[in-house]
Amino acid sequence: MANINTRFKLMLPYLLLILAGGATTLAFAPFTLWWLPVLTLALLVFYLQHATNAKQAWLRGFSFGLGWFGVGVSWVHVSIDQFGGLPLIGSLALMALLVGYLALFPALASWLSYKLRSITFTPLLFAVCWALAEWLRSVLLTGFPWLSMGYSQTSAGLKDLAPLIGETGISFVLAFAAAALAQLLQPQRAISRYSYVIIAGIVFALSPSLKPFSGWQYSDKTLSVLLVQGNVKQELRWAPEQEWPTMLKYLDLTRPHFKTDLVIWPEAAIPQLEPQAETYLNNLNRAALYANTAVITGILDYNFKTQQAWNNLIVLGKRDSDSSDGDYFYGHGNRYSKHHLLPIGEFVPFENWLRKLAPIFDLPMSSFTRGSYVQPNLVANGYHLLPAICFEIAFPEQIAANMTDDTQLLLTVSNDGWFGDSIGPHQHLQIAQMRALEFGRPLLRATNNGVTATVDAGGNISAQAPQFSEAALTDQLRLTQGITPYTHYGDTPLRILCLVLLMLFALGHWRRNKRSI
């Protein structure tokens, strides 16, 4: 009995950290308990402070990550299980591999924090290690920055810091605040313990008052938009017999509202390859011109000679407000080709080997050519839109690289039909809201089955279509002008600060070790 109690006490921190990591999912959409990450991360820091060696610290961070991503990205299993063609054991194994990989990053932050501590953790050290580990997560193996802690603040809390320091900066502040809270339980001088909490409290308290420094203002221009949600079942999207019913559905949903300034259709809304859909596209081009508007739609392009495919957005109808002819012809330059391709879904690493293993590695439309990192904004009816297709909206650096002085709107299209009635599409919309906040521009988000929405420059949802329904969402949006500090500087100041501080912590660690020899 004594051995069982001892083992339970040894395992308790890891079990609690798995639960705390899982509970962190409630901080994000659709639940939005924005204050929760401070508590759950504080528990992680508390157990790191009581770790007896670096391996134990690593395992505790890994345990937190298992809960965090095991629950938070569980929606990925919907696509693997329903469309991957794998037995349940295979889909669960792939999910375990993904979750285990993502859990390595909080484990790295925990290990590094432990290795570089002095007597105990300082909140600044933990925030630095956390921010650097999260940066690595956003770039390694093409990056997967989903559920980064700052997204929890999209609707409240530290949201007004977004135009200044971005989501990554907010994550840094949250990590600092959590570590500061954990310090209250440490046997230090009271002044030292409370000083960190006071600093974190001041940042939270001052955040709303920083709104005037966001760098953007509303202009006197407005535009009307129509976002069309076709709600085509995922298993029917590429069925040849469904091509014309799908294309006619989008036309039927659009016609009653064709007088808006812009019409947006989702990712790959037109299921025919672009070279094969020229007749349909030419008719749509003329219809948009006669209606004095422009249509932006997703479509797949394919070069039959080179066998290259692109996931594209194209503009039909009026390019400029005074255009007298339709903008579209096959191969025209007013288009966007997706750059940040999704592994497995849009390209297959080690393709010659993996495609033979299982159906999930040989999905339809899973071998695309990457578009350029920087591409011209789309111009539609005189408006300049910065596009991002699906997963790309999670990468603020790509958005910043394509931002110009003329950019008036952010545009993201997606097909979240892969993920069913899960939390994934809601998290995806929340990420898009953060981009509007960071860059001070209204955002349009059109999807196949939801969540289709318009977002104002303050990150607030202006209008939203119900999920899993055919919908024609109309809205009137105010345009903005001005540049946010985050647009101008991005994450560069934070990364420089973190690297400098990391070197200082490492130097202090080296000197302490040298003195102890």
RALINJO-V474933 format. One record per helix or strand of 3 or more residues. SS is the DSSP state (helix for helix, strand for strand). FROM is the first residue (numbers start at 0). TO is the last residue. Records with the same first field share a line. If there is no record, write none. Layout:
BEGIN
SS=FROM-TO, FROM-TO
END
This chain:
BEGIN
helix=1-26, 35-48, 53-71, 75-82, 87-115, 122-141, 148-152, 158-182, 189-212, 233-235, 239-254, 273-275, 277-289, 350-353, 358-361, 389-393, 395-401, 415-418, 423-438, 484-488, 491-515
strand=216-228, 261-264, 293-302, 307-316, 334-336, 377-379, 382-388, 408-413, 441-446, 452-454, 460-463, 470-480
END
